[in-house]
């Protein structure tokens, strides 16, 4: 019974933290996409894409942290590992694919892949800058 409660609690916190992060990422990505596409994009779909991206990214980073044994502070050795860098590249590719495939413009066309790349790069730069300032 304790294992089941721990599993449910972990899943709830995973979804909660991912949705909070996705809201901030969606606001940034939505702003960048509006600017780069020169056309309004749908915010709800931007949030959905960022939520799926956050869920996958948190799972990737947690998996790398558990694999390398850096689940408690200090996180500086984790940030310096090559495995985390590879996972972040995979995370960015997942983000680009999700944003490109899920976000339409208001004229019902899909956003350009270059715009998705730019949005992911800006979000990752802000997120990585915030993460390294906390360490």
Steps between C-alpha positions, in 0.01 A plus 500: 500500500786738581654437158170581327459826694860597426450431130178702483660788692802499269279505191291787638808709580650419159187627323466801731858620456487434127181702460642792698817499292299457181304816572817709521649325195175549308493874568858532375447272198170669410669842503791379288270323255276807459810704424669253264185395313368857476158346554312404815534140616259305719602526868309188613692282256824670599427411861417140404823463304702653785325276754587185305852633452535574874374154594750336266784730603448447871493126442823516298689713751378294796605182320849639436528621861403158633733327255795712607407503870466878535151518647595730790681834504757612391396465138814649344644156406168413333507819294855419388422144386499403135196281551291796614620703202389222266166477679454876462562473125240224479267714712542793262425279201186373672401861571550606139298206369216558747482873436518457124238224484252627760489878464291651220487862403162672496486459122505120555853451365769329701783712636836479323764261640743792527253683726466189717880477523525865601228463765665190647841672501365803685313287754805279560731801534276657762445168681867408498599849613254476789619149589868593505434811710336282765796260524 
